[in-house]
Amino acid sequence: MKKIWIVLKSEFIRRVRSVWFIVGTLLAPILIIALSTLPAILGAAAIGSDEKTIAVIDETGVLFDEFQNRVGDQFTTTKSTSTLEDLREQVLEGSLDAYLIIPESILEDSGEATFYSVEGGGLTGASRLESSLSRALEEHRLDAYEVSDEIREIINTRVPVESIKLTEEGEEADSAAFYSILGYIMGFIIYMAMFLYGAYVIQGVLEEKTTRVIEVMISSVRPFQMLMGKVLGIGAVGITQMIVWSGLMLGITFFAGTLISMFMSPADLNLPVDASQEEILAAMDITIPSIDPSVFVWFVLFFIGGYLLYASLFAAVSSVVEQQQDAQGLLTPIYMLIIIPIMFIVFFVESPNSPLAIGLSMVPFFSPILMVVRVAVTEVPIWQVLLSYALLIGTFLGSMWVSSRIYRVGILMYGKKPSVRDLLKWVRQA
């Protein structure tokens, strides 16, 4: 243990003292939030800026005005009497983005509108056109039957539904959206961390093997001690960052109400000047949900277990090659085990207690990401969390046993790429 501790301390201090470690630790949460929200923001901005001019041939003679009022800012519509051939040429030349034909038969529910363009309507564009035309047709039919304004209000009435979450202690407001975002961010952080710290392990092993420093080191330290110290040392760096990030997320959640109320004027909300923070948040219809601290505890613990499991595999693979390029083929199956859970995150957020979600969160290679998502999104029975973590640690111990046997031979092998048969032979050697 003393020699493992020496290697651990060396790896930890060397990396923690780096400026990039400090900068990365402080900026990573901001980067994660930006990566989570930026695509949606940019997508909305792109849709808003991509205004299309559409010529509309309204064969009904009654729907265009209402359709134009409802289609929104994404499209600029003009009523056209040009021939279809002229409109086709304008679209192909680029002087017109698209044209829409509204047949007369649509009034009798026996036809459909047709949209012609070079780029297509896109998902949101096609939905917007269909919705606007449907509402225009609905208004026309209401006018035809001389439906009164009172009846129209009844038709357009929408009933709000307040979601209440039942707990053992009583009832509380349903904050599913907040917990879903939290679970997604936590899962994504662990996903990124597996790749980041795995790269550190690969780089460290290859660097020592390439420079042949390892040949000197193993004269004083056994390969298993070297492997364990390296894995634990880099893992300690990751644990430090995870604890800092968990503290930041918990602090942001705890002080979110104070921060929001600081930037809002009570006068803007028709409240007295001395209005309390709770009154300001209530006026804005904002509820800051509470987070069980155990969520962050499991977040750190599952990161530790997941990192140890994957780091042992990364170290074993990198010990049998001499260049990082040679390791890519062997690393691909390990990378896939990390990527697969990300593909299920949306499903887990929507159905965290389904049989598939429970089953996948028990798989040791998936649980570091998927169980953390479940714990953040919903209340998971403690036996499931403990069983999942026990399976994860058990798999790590088995993986470390296999990896250490490959590592002790592979770290001194040069020139020859081992086959699968060679790796199995190394594992079986006493």
ZIBELQUI-V647692 format. One record per residue. RES is the residue in three letters. PHI is phi in degrees with one decimal (999 if undefined). PSI is psi in radians with two decimals (NA if undefined). NEAR is the number of other C-alpha atoms within 10 Angstrom. Layout:
res=RES phi=PHI psi=PSI near=NEAR
res=RES phi=PHI psi=PSI near=NEAR
//
This chain:
res=MET phi=999 psi=-0.56 near=9
res=LYS phi=-63.7 psi=-0.74 near=9
res=LYS phi=-70.7 psi=-0.66 near=15
res=ILE phi=-60.5 psi=-0.74 near=21
res=TRP phi=-63.3 psi=-0.67 near=17
res=ILE phi=-63.2 psi=-0.80 near=17
res=VAL phi=-65.0 psi=-0.75 near=21
res=LEU phi=-58.1 psi=-0.86 near=23
res=LYS phi=-64.4 psi=-0.67 near=17
res=SER phi=-62.9 psi=-0.82 near=15
res=GLU phi=-63.5 psi=-0.74 near=21
res=PHE phi=-65.8 psi=-0.92 near=21
res=ILE phi=-63.8 psi=-0.71 near=14
res=ARG phi=-62.1 psi=-0.61 near=12
res=ARG phi=-87.7 psi=-0.63 near=16
res=VAL phi=-68.1 psi=-0.54 near=17
res=ARG phi=-73.4 psi=-0.17 near=10
res=SER phi=-69.8 psi=2.46 near=11
res=VAL phi=-63.6 psi=-0.62 near=10
res=TRP phi=-66.1 psi=-0.52 near=11
res=PHE phi=-64.8 psi=-0.79 near=14
res=ILE phi=-65.3 psi=-0.81 near=13
res=VAL phi=-63.6 psi=-0.79 near=10
res=GLY phi=-63.6 psi=-0.69 near=14
res=THR phi=-62.9 psi=-0.68 near=17
res=LEU phi=-81.0 psi=-0.59 near=15
res=LEU phi=-95.4 psi=-0.32 near=12
res=ALA phi=-57.6 psi=-0.78 near=14
res=PRO phi=-59.3 psi=-0.68 near=18
res=ILE phi=-64.3 psi=-0.72 near=12
res=LEU phi=-64.7 psi=-0.72 near=13
res=ILE phi=-62.9 psi=-0.79 near=16
res=ILE phi=-63.1 psi=-0.71 near=13
res=ALA phi=-63.7 psi=-0.76 near=12
res=LEU phi=-65.2 psi=-0.52 near=13
res=SER phi=-77.8 psi=-0.61 near=15
res=THR phi=-104.1 psi=-0.44 near=11
res=LEU phi=-61.0 psi=-0.75 near=13
res=PRO phi=-56.4 psi=-0.73 near=11
res=ALA phi=-65.9 psi=-0.72 near=11
res=ILE phi=-65.2 psi=-0.81 near=12
res=LEU phi=-65.7 psi=-0.64 near=11
res=GLY phi=-63.2 psi=-0.76 near=11
res=ALA phi=-64.2 psi=-0.70 near=12
res=ALA phi=-65.8 psi=-0.69 near=11
res=ALA phi=-65.1 psi=-0.71 near=11
res=ILE phi=-64.7 psi=-0.71 near=15
res=GLY phi=-67.3 psi=-0.59 near=12
res=SER phi=-86.9 psi=-0.30 near=11
res=ASP phi=-93.0 psi=1.20 near=12
res=GLU phi=-80.7 psi=2.29 near=14
res=LYS phi=-112.3 psi=2.48 near=17
res=THR phi=-96.8 psi=2.16 near=17
res=ILE phi=-122.6 psi=2.27 near=21
res=ALA phi=-90.3 psi=2.31 near=23
res=VAL phi=-115.7 psi=2.17 near=22
res=ILE phi=-99.7 psi=1.81 near=21
res=ASP phi=-98.0 psi=1.64 near=19
res=GLU phi=-73.4 psi=-0.26 near=15
res=THR phi=-77.7 psi=-0.52 near=14
res=GLY phi=76.6 psi=0.06 near=11
res=VAL phi=-132.8 psi=-0.19 near=14
res=LEU phi=-98.9 psi=-0.29 near=21
res=PHE phi=-62.0 psi=-0.82 near=21
res=ASP phi=-60.1 psi=-0.82 near=14
res=GLU phi=-67.3 psi=-0.67 near=17
res=PHE phi=-63.2 psi=-0.73 near=22
res=GLN phi=-63.7 psi=-0.64 near=19
res=ASN phi=-69.5 psi=-0.47 near=12
res=ARG phi=-100.8 psi=-0.27 near=17
res=VAL phi=-71.7 psi=-0.34 near=20
res=GLY phi=87.9 psi=-3.05 near=14
res=ASP phi=-81.3 psi=-0.23 near=15
res=GLN phi=-67.5 psi=-0.46 near=17
res=PHE phi=-125.1 psi=2.44 near=19
res=THR phi=-106.5 psi=2.00 near=14
res=THR phi=-105.4 psi=2.45 near=22
res=THR phi=-132.1 psi=2.44 near=15
res=LYS phi=-79.1 psi=2.29 near=15
res=SER phi=-123.8 psi=2.56 near=16
res=THR phi=-120.5 psi=0.19 near=12
res=SER phi=-69.7 psi=2.84 near=12
res=THR phi=-74.9 psi=2.79 near=9
res=LEU phi=-62.4 psi=-0.62 near=13
res=GLU phi=-66.0 psi=-0.71 near=8
res=ASP phi=-64.2 psi=-0.76 near=9
res=LEU phi=-64.4 psi=-0.67 near=22
res=ARG phi=-62.0 psi=-0.76 near=18
res=GLU phi=-64.2 psi=-0.69 near=12
res=GLN phi=-64.3 psi=-0.68 near=15
res=VAL phi=-67.8 psi=-0.75 near=19
res=LEU phi=-67.5 psi=-0.57 near=13
res=GLU phi=-78.0 psi=-0.37 near=10
res=GLY phi=97.4 psi=-0.02 near=12
res=SER phi=-76.4 psi=-0.24 near=11
res=LEU phi=-139.1 psi=2.41 near=18
res=ASP phi=-78.8 psi=-0.66 near=22
res=ALA phi=-167.2 psi=2.94 near=25
res=TYR phi=-139.5 psi=2.61 near=24
res=LEU phi=-124.2 psi=2.27 near=20
res=ILE phi=-108.5 psi=2.12 near=18
res=ILE phi=-107.7 psi=1.81 near=22
res=PRO phi=-72.9 psi=2.72 near=17
res=GLU phi=-65.6 psi=-0.51 near=18
res=SER phi=-66.2 psi=-0.23 near=13
res=ILE phi=-66.6 psi=-0.41 near=15
res=LEU phi=-66.3 psi=-0.41 near=17
res=GLU phi=-106.5 psi=0.26 near=7
res=ASP phi=60.5 psi=0.54 near=9
res=SER phi=-121.2 psi=0.21 near=9
res=GLY phi=-143.6 psi=-3.12 near=12
res=GLU phi=-144.2 psi=2.58 near=13
res=ALA phi=-75.4 psi=2.67 near=16
res=THR phi=-126.8 psi=2.28 near=10
res=PHE phi=-112.3 psi=2.18 near=17
res=TYR phi=-116.0 psi=2.23 near=17
res=SER phi=-158.9 psi=2.99 near=16
res=VAL phi=-85.5 psi=-0.71 near=12
res=GLU phi=-89.9 psi=-0.32 near=8
res=GLY phi=88.3 psi=2.90 near=12
res=GLY phi=-81.9 psi=-0.30 near=16
res=GLY phi=75.1 psi=2.97 near=9
res=LEU phi=-66.9 psi=-0.93 near=8
res=THR phi=-72.3 psi=-0.64 near=11
res=GLY phi=-64.4 psi=-0.82 near=16
res=ALA phi=-63.6 psi=-0.69 near=13
res=SER phi=-64.8 psi=-0.72 near=12
res=ARG phi=-62.9 psi=-0.77 near=18
res=LEU phi=-63.4 psi=-0.78 near=21
res=GLU phi=-64.3 psi=-0.76 near=15
res=SER phi=-64.6 psi=-0.76 near=15
res=SER phi=-65.0 psi=-0.72 near=19
res=LEU phi=-69.4 psi=-0.64 near=21
res=SER phi=-64.5 psi=-0.74 near=16
res=ARG phi=-66.9 psi=-0.65 near=17
res=ALA phi=-63.8 psi=-0.74 near=22
res=LEU phi=-65.6 psi=-0.67 near=20
res=GLU phi=-62.5 psi=-0.78 near=15
res=GLU phi=-63.2 psi=-0.67 near=16
res=HIS phi=-62.1 psi=-0.75 near=16
res=ARG phi=-69.4 psi=-0.63 near=13
res=LEU phi=-64.4 psi=-0.70 near=15
res=ASP phi=-65.2 psi=-0.68 near=11
res=ALA phi=-62.9 psi=-0.59 near=9
res=TYR phi=-93.7 psi=0.14 near=8
res=GLU phi=52.4 psi=0.83 near=9
res=VAL phi=-72.4 psi=2.35 near=12
res=SER phi=-73.6 psi=2.86 near=10
res=ASP phi=-62.9 psi=-0.60 near=10
res=GLU phi=-62.5 psi=-0.75 near=8
res=ILE phi=-66.6 psi=-0.66 near=11
res=ARG phi=-62.5 psi=-0.69 near=12
res=GLU phi=-63.3 psi=-0.67 near=10
res=ILE phi=-64.5 psi=-0.74 near=9
res=ILE phi=-63.2 psi=-0.68 near=9
res=ASN phi=-87.5 psi=0.04 near=8
res=THR phi=-66.1 psi=2.32 near=9
res=ARG phi=-118.3 psi=2.29 near=8
res=VAL phi=-96.9 psi=2.02 near=6
res=PRO phi=-70.6 psi=2.53 near=6
res=VAL phi=-120.6 psi=2.12 near=6
res=GLU phi=-94.5 psi=2.21 near=8
res=SER phi=-94.3 psi=2.19 near=11
res=ILE phi=-115.6 psi=2.32 near=11
res=LYS phi=-98.5 psi=2.23 near=12
res=LEU phi=-89.1 psi=2.33 near=11
res=THR phi=-130.4 psi=3.00 near=9
res=GLU phi=-63.7 psi=-0.51 near=5
res=GLU phi=-83.5 psi=-0.29 near=6
res=GLY phi=149.6 psi=-2.27 near=7
res=GLU phi=-126.5 psi=2.66 near=10
res=GLU phi=-151.9 psi=2.79 near=12
res=ALA phi=-64.2 psi=2.47 near=13
res=ASP phi=-78.1 psi=2.03 near=15
res=SER phi=-112.3 psi=0.79 near=16
res=ALA phi=-59.4 psi=-0.69 near=16
res=ALA phi=-63.1 psi=-0.76 near=11
res=PHE phi=-64.0 psi=-0.83 near=14
res=TYR phi=-67.0 psi=-0.56 near=21
res=SER phi=-65.3 psi=-0.77 near=21
res=ILE phi=-63.7 psi=-0.74 near=17
res=LEU phi=-61.1 psi=-0.80 near=18
res=GLY phi=-63.0 psi=-0.72 near=28
res=TYR phi=-62.6 psi=-0.78 near=24
res=ILE phi=-64.2 psi=-0.77 near=19
res=MET phi=-62.5 psi=-0.80 near=25
res=GLY phi=-61.9 psi=-0.70 near=25
res=PHE phi=-69.1 psi=-0.63 near=20
res=ILE phi=-62.9 psi=-0.80 near=20
res=ILE phi=-64.5 psi=-0.68 near=24
res=TYR phi=-57.9 psi=-0.85 near=19
res=MET phi=-66.2 psi=-0.66 near=14
res=ALA phi=-65.7 psi=-0.64 near=18
res=MET phi=-59.4 psi=-0.75 near=24
res=PHE phi=-70.1 psi=-0.75 near=17
res=LEU phi=-63.7 psi=-0.94 near=12
res=TYR phi=-75.6 psi=-0.45 near=20
res=GLY phi=-63.9 psi=-0.68 near=24
res=ALA phi=-64.8 psi=-0.62 near=16
res=TYR phi=-62.2 psi=-0.75 near=20
res=VAL phi=-64.3 psi=-0.81 near=26
res=ILE phi=-60.6 psi=-0.82 near=21
res=GLN phi=-62.3 psi=-0.74 near=17
res=GLY phi=-64.8 psi=-0.76 near=18
res=VAL phi=-66.5 psi=-0.81 near=26
res=LEU phi=-65.3 psi=-0.65 near=23
res=GLU phi=-63.2 psi=-0.78 near=17
res=GLU phi=-68.7 psi=-0.62 near=16
res=LYS phi=-73.0 psi=-0.74 near=23
res=THR phi=-65.1 psi=-0.75 near=15
res=THR phi=-81.5 psi=-0.09 near=9
res=ARG phi=63.6 psi=0.35 near=13
res=VAL phi=-64.1 psi=-0.56 near=11
res=ILE phi=-60.9 psi=-0.54 near=19
res=GLU phi=-65.0 psi=-0.57 near=13
res=VAL phi=-77.8 psi=-0.69 near=10
res=MET phi=-67.4 psi=-0.67 near=13
res=ILE phi=-75.9 psi=-0.06 near=16
res=SER phi=-72.5 psi=-0.34 near=9
res=SER phi=-117.0 psi=-0.37 near=10
res=VAL phi=-127.5 psi=2.31 near=16
res=ARG phi=-67.5 psi=2.62 near=14
res=PRO phi=-54.1 psi=-0.71 near=20
res=PHE phi=-63.5 psi=-0.73 near=18
res=GLN phi=-64.7 psi=-0.67 near=20
res=MET phi=-64.3 psi=-0.81 near=24
res=LEU phi=-63.3 psi=-0.84 near=26
res=MET phi=-64.2 psi=-0.75 near=23
res=GLY phi=-62.7 psi=-0.71 near=24
res=LYS phi=-65.6 psi=-0.82 near=28
res=VAL phi=-62.1 psi=-0.79 near=28
res=LEU phi=-70.5 psi=-0.63 near=24
res=GLY phi=-64.5 psi=-0.84 near=25
res=ILE phi=-67.3 psi=-0.61 near=27
res=GLY phi=-63.5 psi=-0.62 near=25
res=ALA phi=-63.7 psi=-0.60 near=19
res=VAL phi=-62.6 psi=-0.78 near=18
res=GLY phi=-64.8 psi=-0.71 near=23
res=ILE phi=-61.5 psi=-0.72 near=18
res=THR phi=-58.3 psi=-0.80 near=15
res=GLN phi=-66.4 psi=-0.72 near=21
res=MET phi=-64.2 psi=-0.68 near=22
res=ILE phi=-65.4 psi=-0.73 near=15
res=VAL phi=-62.9 psi=-0.79 near=15
res=TRP phi=-66.4 psi=-0.70 near=21
res=SER phi=-62.2 psi=-0.74 near=20
res=GLY phi=-62.2 psi=-0.69 near=14
res=LEU phi=-65.0 psi=-0.78 near=14
res=MET phi=-64.5 psi=-0.72 near=15
res=LEU phi=-65.9 psi=-0.71 near=18
res=GLY phi=-66.4 psi=-0.73 near=11
res=ILE phi=-61.5 psi=-0.75 near=13
res=THR phi=-64.7 psi=-0.72 near=16
res=PHE phi=-67.5 psi=-0.69 near=15
res=PHE phi=-100.6 psi=0.17 near=11
res=ALA phi=-60.3 psi=-0.75 near=14
res=GLY phi=-60.7 psi=-0.75 near=17
res=THR phi=-62.7 psi=-0.75 near=15
res=LEU phi=-64.9 psi=-0.72 near=13
res=ILE phi=-65.6 psi=-0.78 near=14
res=SER phi=-66.7 psi=-0.45 near=18
res=MET phi=-67.3 psi=-0.53 near=12
res=PHE phi=-96.8 psi=0.07 near=8
res=MET phi=-116.2 psi=2.36 near=14
res=SER phi=-90.5 psi=2.26 near=14
res=PRO phi=-57.2 psi=-0.57 near=19
res=ALA phi=-63.0 psi=-0.61 near=11
res=ASP phi=-67.0 psi=-0.33 near=8
res=LEU phi=-107.2 psi=0.23 near=13
res=ASN phi=59.1 psi=0.72 near=11
res=LEU phi=-117.3 psi=2.73 near=14
res=PRO phi=-64.7 psi=2.78 near=13
res=VAL phi=-60.3 psi=-0.63 near=9
res=ASP phi=-91.2 psi=0.44 near=9
res=ALA phi=-62.4 psi=2.49 near=14
res=SER phi=-78.6 psi=2.93 near=13
res=GLN phi=-60.6 psi=-0.72 near=17
res=GLU phi=-63.1 psi=-0.69 near=14
res=GLU phi=-67.2 psi=-0.68 near=16
res=ILE phi=-64.5 psi=-0.80 near=23
res=LEU phi=-65.1 psi=-0.66 near=18
res=ALA phi=-65.2 psi=-0.69 near=11
res=ALA phi=-65.4 psi=-0.54 near=13
res=MET phi=-87.5 psi=-0.01 near=13
res=ASP phi=58.7 psi=0.76 near=8
res=ILE phi=-115.1 psi=2.25 near=12
res=THR phi=-119.6 psi=2.12 near=13
res=ILE phi=-89.4 psi=1.87 near=14
res=PRO phi=-71.6 psi=2.69 near=16
res=SER phi=-88.7 psi=2.60 near=11
res=ILE phi=-119.6 psi=2.24 near=14
res=ASP phi=-66.2 psi=2.17 near=12
res=PRO phi=-55.7 psi=-0.41 near=12
res=SER phi=-63.4 psi=-0.42 near=11
res=VAL phi=-59.1 psi=-0.78 near=21
res=PHE phi=-73.6 psi=-0.53 near=22
res=VAL phi=-64.2 psi=-0.82 near=13
res=TRP phi=-67.5 psi=-0.57 near=19
res=PHE phi=-57.7 psi=-0.82 near=26
res=VAL phi=-69.1 psi=-0.76 near=24
res=LEU phi=-65.1 psi=-0.75 near=17
res=PHE phi=-71.1 psi=-0.53 near=24
res=PHE phi=-62.5 psi=-0.79 near=27
res=ILE phi=-59.2 psi=-0.87 near=20
res=GLY phi=-62.7 psi=-0.78 near=24
res=GLY phi=-65.0 psi=-0.73 near=27
res=TYR phi=-62.7 psi=-0.83 near=26
res=LEU phi=-59.2 psi=-0.72 near=26
res=LEU phi=-63.3 psi=-0.92 near=25
res=TYR phi=-73.4 psi=-0.58 near=25
res=ALA phi=-63.6 psi=-0.67 near=31
res=SER phi=-64.1 psi=-0.68 near=27
res=LEU phi=-68.8 psi=-0.75 near=25
res=PHE phi=-60.8 psi=-0.74 near=26
res=ALA phi=-64.8 psi=-0.73 near=29
res=ALA phi=-63.2 psi=-0.78 near=28
res=VAL phi=-65.7 psi=-0.81 near=24
res=SER phi=-69.2 psi=-0.35 near=27
res=SER phi=-76.2 psi=-0.31 near=26
res=VAL phi=-97.6 psi=0.02 near=29
res=VAL phi=-123.6 psi=2.95 near=25
res=GLU phi=-111.1 psi=-0.29 near=21
res=GLN phi=-134.7 psi=2.64 near=16
res=GLN phi=-65.0 psi=-0.56 near=15
res=GLN phi=-62.0 psi=-0.63 near=8
res=ASP phi=-69.4 psi=-0.39 near=14
res=ALA phi=-83.7 psi=-0.26 near=18
res=GLN phi=-60.0 psi=-0.73 near=15
res=GLY phi=-63.2 psi=-0.67 near=11
res=LEU phi=-74.6 psi=-0.49 near=14
res=LEU phi=-81.4 psi=-0.35 near=15
res=THR phi=-55.8 psi=-0.81 near=11
res=PRO phi=-60.3 psi=-0.61 near=11
res=ILE phi=-69.2 psi=-0.73 near=16
res=TYR phi=-60.0 psi=-0.68 near=16
res=MET phi=-63.9 psi=-0.62 near=10
res=LEU phi=-64.5 psi=-0.49 near=13
res=ILE phi=-81.9 psi=-0.61 near=22
res=ILE phi=-74.4 psi=-0.66 near=16
res=ILE phi=-54.1 psi=-0.79 near=13
res=PRO phi=-59.0 psi=-0.59 near=23
res=ILE phi=-62.3 psi=-0.55 near=18
res=MET phi=-67.0 psi=-0.35 near=10
res=PHE phi=-102.5 psi=0.00 near=15
res=ILE phi=-60.8 psi=-0.80 near=22
res=VAL phi=-60.0 psi=-0.73 near=15
res=PHE phi=-63.9 psi=-0.71 near=13
res=PHE phi=-66.1 psi=-0.64 near=27
res=VAL phi=-64.8 psi=-0.67 near=24
res=GLU phi=-78.8 psi=-0.69 near=12
res=SER phi=-134.2 psi=1.25 near=16
res=PRO phi=-70.5 psi=-0.30 near=24
res=ASN phi=-111.9 psi=0.28 near=17
res=SER phi=-72.3 psi=2.75 near=11
res=PRO phi=-56.0 psi=-0.69 near=10
res=LEU phi=-64.9 psi=-0.73 near=12
res=ALA phi=-64.6 psi=-0.75 near=19
res=ILE phi=-63.5 psi=-0.78 near=21
res=GLY phi=-64.2 psi=-0.83 near=13
res=LEU phi=-67.0 psi=-0.58 near=18
res=SER phi=-71.9 psi=-0.17 near=26
res=MET phi=-90.8 psi=-0.29 near=22
res=VAL phi=-70.6 psi=2.12 near=17
res=PRO phi=-56.7 psi=-0.62 near=23
res=PHE phi=-75.1 psi=-0.31 near=23
res=PHE phi=-105.6 psi=-0.46 near=21
res=SER phi=-61.0 psi=-0.54 near=26
res=PRO phi=-57.4 psi=-0.52 near=32
res=ILE phi=-97.0 psi=-0.89 near=31
res=LEU phi=-73.3 psi=-0.65 near=31
res=MET phi=-69.2 psi=-0.63 near=31
res=VAL phi=-61.7 psi=-0.71 near=25
res=VAL phi=-62.2 psi=-0.78 near=29
res=ARG phi=-62.1 psi=-0.77 near=28
res=VAL phi=-62.4 psi=-0.64 near=22
res=ALA phi=-74.3 psi=-0.60 near=29
res=VAL phi=-85.0 psi=-0.66 near=26
res=THR phi=-142.1 psi=3.07 near=17
res=GLU phi=-88.9 psi=1.86 near=13
res=VAL phi=-91.4 psi=2.33 near=15
res=PRO phi=-53.7 psi=2.39 near=10
res=ILE phi=-61.5 psi=-0.55 near=10
res=TRP phi=-65.8 psi=-0.57 near=9
res=GLN phi=-69.1 psi=-0.73 near=15
res=VAL phi=-64.7 psi=-0.79 near=20
res=LEU phi=-66.0 psi=-0.72 near=13
res=LEU phi=-64.0 psi=-0.76 near=12
res=SER phi=-60.6 psi=-0.73 near=24
res=TYR phi=-71.1 psi=-0.65 near=24
res=ALA phi=-63.5 psi=-0.74 near=15
res=LEU phi=-63.8 psi=-0.66 near=17
res=LEU phi=-64.0 psi=-0.83 near=23
res=ILE phi=-66.9 psi=-0.69 near=19
res=GLY phi=-61.8 psi=-0.73 near=15
res=THR phi=-65.6 psi=-0.65 near=19
res=PHE phi=-62.0 psi=-0.79 near=24
res=LEU phi=-61.8 psi=-0.75 near=15
res=GLY phi=-64.9 psi=-0.73 near=12
res=SER phi=-63.9 psi=-0.70 near=18
res=MET phi=-65.0 psi=-0.66 near=24
res=TRP phi=-62.5 psi=-0.81 near=15
res=VAL phi=-68.1 psi=-0.78 near=19
res=SER phi=-64.6 psi=-0.66 near=25
res=SER phi=-65.4 psi=-0.60 near=24
res=ARG phi=-71.3 psi=-0.64 near=21
res=ILE phi=-71.1 psi=-0.68 near=26
res=TYR phi=-63.9 psi=-0.74 near=29
res=ARG phi=-66.6 psi=-0.45 near=21
res=VAL phi=-93.6 psi=-0.80 near=17
res=GLY phi=-64.4 psi=-0.52 near=23
res=ILE phi=-66.8 psi=-0.36 near=26
res=LEU phi=-108.3 psi=0.10 near=14
res=MET phi=-92.4 psi=2.34 near=16
res=TYR phi=-134.8 psi=2.57 near=13
res=GLY phi=86.2 psi=-0.57 near=8
res=LYS phi=-116.0 psi=2.27 near=9
res=LYS phi=-85.2 psi=2.14 near=13
res=PRO phi=-70.9 psi=2.57 near=13
res=SER phi=-87.6 psi=3.04 near=10
res=VAL phi=-62.0 psi=-0.62 near=9
res=ARG phi=-63.8 psi=-0.67 near=9
res=ASP phi=-63.9 psi=-0.74 near=13
res=LEU phi=-62.9 psi=-0.74 near=19
res=LEU phi=-64.5 psi=-0.62 near=13
res=LYS phi=-65.0 psi=-0.70 near=12
res=TRP phi=-63.7 psi=-0.70 near=19
res=VAL phi=-65.3 psi=-0.64 near=18
res=ARG phi=-78.3 psi=-0.31 near=11
res=GLN phi=-65.5 psi=2.44 near=9
res=ALA phi=-75.2 psi=NA near=5
//
